[in-house]
């Protein structure tokens, strides 16, 4: 490797990836987008210099942000995905035959087009599924204006910089809550709390006044340096995070989906927060 991409998301901490081959490197209408190949992680997409997804471990992130709320809810028919232009989240959601419609709102059409071209191992044929309603617009504007209601809303956003910044505000979360059906669930990407404590604290500070159950759950994704990632969890259905193992196993069997990380046992354990995270969100 004689060329390296160095990411500086966490201040004085730098993470570098060797470049085997650059597939795309240009400015879109909204952000700088790079797709390249790495010997260990396969194909990688970075936006504005920050790694978003890798071929090697995307399944962990996408499975945990999709299957945990869907299987906890148990009767999901309509899903809203905000962001997720690489298509990995869409593919996981569509594995559930009970899902009748998925509305996906992505601000940058170029991300979708290039993912279909260069990252088919992540998105598969998800963008061709007739259950998909693809909307190219700002996610915050969409939830402000839509009259539709959803069982699950998944915010698959970048970090709170650039186009993704508005997706971490009180106004956005309040509008998402208004778009949920009774008993619906909102889940969000909240970074690595070991390095991004303020991101998780801010989200849950906004969640608590509007949801009866506001917390987070976690999963370890090797790409995102600094320990386990946190996913925000908000719902008015008290106890939804504590669904029994027997019920989860039965729902998982009925769903008949193949997973590389998610299991009903992992689902339950993901809500068991380590001490430092408990103190962060207290």
N, C-alpha and C positions, 0 to 999 in steps of 0.2 A: 504494500500500500504506500503510494507516494503522495496521495491527496487525502485530506481529512476534512470532515465537517465538525466544527466545534460549537457546541451549544452552551449558551451562558444564561439559561433561564433562572438559575438559582444564585445569582450574585457572584460570589467569589468561587463557587464550584463550577468547574468546566467538565463537560462530557464530550468525548470525541469519537466519531465513527469513521473508519476507513472507507474510502470510496473505491469500489471495484469498477463501477460504470455509472455515468450520469445519463439518465433517461430523459429528464426534462428539467430545465432551470430557466424560469422567466417570471416576470411580474404579471399577475392577473389584474382584473379590474379592482380587486380588493386587497391583494396581498402577494408577497413573493412566494412562489411555490417551487419546490425542488423534489424530484423523485430520483432516487439512486439505488444502486445495489451495494450491499455490504456482505462480506464473507460469512458472518455469523447470523445476522438478522434477516438476510434476504433483501427484498425490496422495502425501501423506507420512504415515507412522505414527510416532508418538513414544510411548515408554513411560517414565514417570517423568522426563519432560523431556529424554529422549535420543532422537535420531532413530534409528529402526530400519531403515526401508526407504523408498525413494522409487520412484515409478512410472518415472521417467526412467532410472535406472541400476541397478535391481535385478538386471537380467540378468547383469551382470558378476559380482557377488557370488555369486549362485545357481549360475551356470554353472561357476564355478571351484571352488566347494566341492562340487559334485555330480559333474561330468564328469571331473575329474582323478583322483579315486580309482577311479571306476567303470571308466574306460578303461585306467588303469594296471593294475588287477587283471585285467581281461579276461574274467572268467567270473562276474560278479556275479548272484546270484539273489535274495538276501535283504538288505534294507537297513533299518537303524534310523536314524531321524531324531529327535534330541532337540531340542525347541523347534520353531522354524520355523512358528509359528502363522499367519503371513501366507500360507502355502501355496506360496510361490515355489520353495522347495527341493524340495518334494514334486512340483511340476509338472515340474521338470527331471529328477529321478530317474525319474519315470514315463515319460519319453520313451524310455527304454531298454527295448526289448521283451524283452530277456533277463531283466529284473527280474520275478520272480514274485510277490513280496510286499514291501510297505513297511510297517513298523510306525512310526507317528509318535506320539511322546509329548510332549504339550503340557500345561503346568500350568494354563493359563488358557483355558477354553472361549470366553470372550467375545472374545478375540483372533481366534479362528477364525471365529466368527459374524460379527463386524464386517468381517473381511477378505473373506468371501464376499459381504457386502452392499456394501461400499465399495471393495474392491480386486480386483474380478474380472479386471482387466487383468494382475494379478500371479499369482493362483492359478488362473485359468481354471476348468476343471471337475475339477481334481485331486482334490478332496474327494469326488467322486462315483465315482471309479475303484474297481472291485471288488477291485483288488489292495491297497487301503489297509486297514490295521488301525489305527484311531485310538484312542489310549488317553489319557484325561484324568487325568493324575497328575503327580507330581514325578518328573523324569527320574532323579535320584539314587536314589530309592526303587525305580524301575522296574528299573534295572540291578542293584540289590541283590537283587531277588526273582525276576527272570525266569530261566527255564531255556533259553530260545531262544538260538540262535547266528546270527550275521550275517556276511556277507562284507564289508560296509562299514557303519561307524557314522559318522554326520555329526552333530556337535554344533553346531547353529545357534542359539547362545545369545545372550542380551543380554550386556552387559559384567558383570564380576564385582561387581555391586551388586544388592541386592534379591533377587528370586527366582532370579536367575542365579548368585549367588555360589557355591553348592554345586557348580556345574558346572565349577569351576576347581580342584578339590581332588585330592590324591593318591588318596584313597579312591574318588572317582568314576572317575578314569582307570583305576585298577586293576580296578574292576568292569567297565568297558567292555572292557578287554583280555580279561577272562574270558568276555565275550559274543561274542568274535570267533571265527569259524571259522579253521582253519589257513590262513595266508596272507592273513588279512583285514587291513583298513586302518581306522584311526581318524583322522578329520580334525576339526579344531576351529577355531572363530573366535577369533582372538587379537588383534584390534584393530590399531591403527596403531603399529608399534614406535617410530617417531620420537617419539611422545608417550606410548606405553604400554609402554615397554621391560620393566617388571617383569612385566607380564602374560605376554608371550612367554617370558621367561627362566624364570618359575615353571613354566609348562606343560612346557617342554622339560626342566627339572630333574626333573619327575615322570615324563616319558616315558622318559628314558634308561635307568633301571634295569629297565624292564618291556618295552621294545621293542628288537629288534635294529637297527632303522633308525628313528631319531628325529631329525626336522629340521622345517623349515617351507618353505613356498613362498609366493609373493606375487602380488598383483594390485592394480591401481590402480582404486579406486572413488571417483569425484569427491565423493560425499556425505560420505565419512569423511575429515575434514580432517587433513592432516599428512603426506601421502605414501601409499605403497602399504600395503595391509593385509597382515597375515601370517595364514597358516592352518597350524596345527599338523599334523604328519604322523607317524603312528606305525604300524609294521608289523613283523612278524617275518620278512617275505619280503625278504631282503637284495637291494638293487639295484632294487627296484620303482620307485623314483623316477627311475631311469635307463633306463626302457624306450626302445628306439630309436624314432626318428622314423618309420621304415618300418612298424613294428608299430603305432604309434599311428595313423598314417594309415589303415592297413588296418582297424583296429577302428572308427575314426570313420566310414569309408565304410559299413561294415556296419551301424552303428547308425542311419544315415540320419536324423540329427537336425539341425535348423537351430539355429545359434548366432549370437549377435551379438558375442561376445568370444572365447570359447574356440576355439582351433584347435590341432592337434597341435604346431605350432611354438611357440605361446604356452605350452602345457603344459610343454614341455621347458625353455623359458626361465624359467618361473616359479620353478624350483628354483635358478636362478643368483642367489645372494643378494648384495646390495651389501655393501661392506666394513663399514659400521657395523652391519649386521644380523649379519654373520658374527662380529663381535667380541661382539655381545650374546649370541649363542647358543653361543659357544666354551666 
